[in-house]
Amino acid sequence: MRYDDAVYTDHAREKMARRELTTDQVMGVLQAPDAEFPVRPGRRVLQRRIRWGNPPQDYLLRVFVDVDRIPPEIVTVYLASKIAKYEANP
């Protein structure tokens, strides 16, 4: 599935602003995720490892997308530091 036309919910924009994440970072995950999993019918999580922070550390940037609508909606976005937890059990 392609997510080029996905729109951001207000909640997603608030979380991105609070966490200082950019739309370019989110689009990078949507265009080339390391992994994609169903959360429930109509919702998927896409994730990708990124280097972030000062000093830079590895994180998973996780993007939750409602795919049961047109255009798809980005519901929320966050960074996970416990990478093994989400790679082993999404």
N, C-alpha and C positions, 0 to 999 in steps of 0.2 A: 504494500500500500504506500502511496505517496502522501506526504504531509506538507507539500509546498504551499498549499492554500489554507493551512490551519490558522485559526484565529485564537487570540489569547483571551481568557476570561479575566474579569477584574481581579479575581483572587490570584490567578497566576501572575499577573502584572505586579500586584502588591508583594508577592513572595519573591519575585525576581528583584524588585527594587530593594527590599529588605536584605536580601542575600547578595546584592551587588552582582547579579548575573545579567548578561547581555542577551539581546535577541540573537546575535550572531552565535553565541555559545549554544543556545537552545536549538537554533536551526542546524547547527553542526551535528547535534545529537539526532535530530529528525531526519537529516539527509544521510547520515552514516552511523547508525547506532552499532555498538558492539553487541548488543543483545536487545531482543524485544519479546515481551511476555504478555499474555492476557491477564488482566486483574479480575475482571468479571465480564459478562457479556456486554459488549459495546465500549469497553475501556481497555486500553493497553498502556504498558509502561515501556518506554525506550530508555536505554541507558548507555553511557559511554564514559570511559576513564578520561579524566582531564587532570592537568597540573594546574593548581590554583592556590592562591594565597601568597604570603610573604613571610617566611621563605616558602617557595612552592612545594606542595605535597600532592600526592595522588588522591583523587576523590572520584566517586561515581557521580556524574550529573544525571539525575533521573527526571524524566519528563512524562507526565501522565496525560494521555490524550483520549478524549471521548470520540470514538470512531463511528458511532452509530448516528451521526448527523452530518449534514453537508452545509458548510465546510466543517471538517473536524475541529474540535475545540481543545486547546491546551488548558488543562484543568489546574495543574500545579506543577511546580518545579522545585527540586531541592538537591543539595549536595549530601552525599553519604560518605562518611569517612571509614565505615566498617565495610570495606569492599568485599571481603570474603563472604560476609553474611548475605549480601544481595546477589553475588555471582553464584553462590551455592543454592540459595533458596530465594528466588525472586519474590 
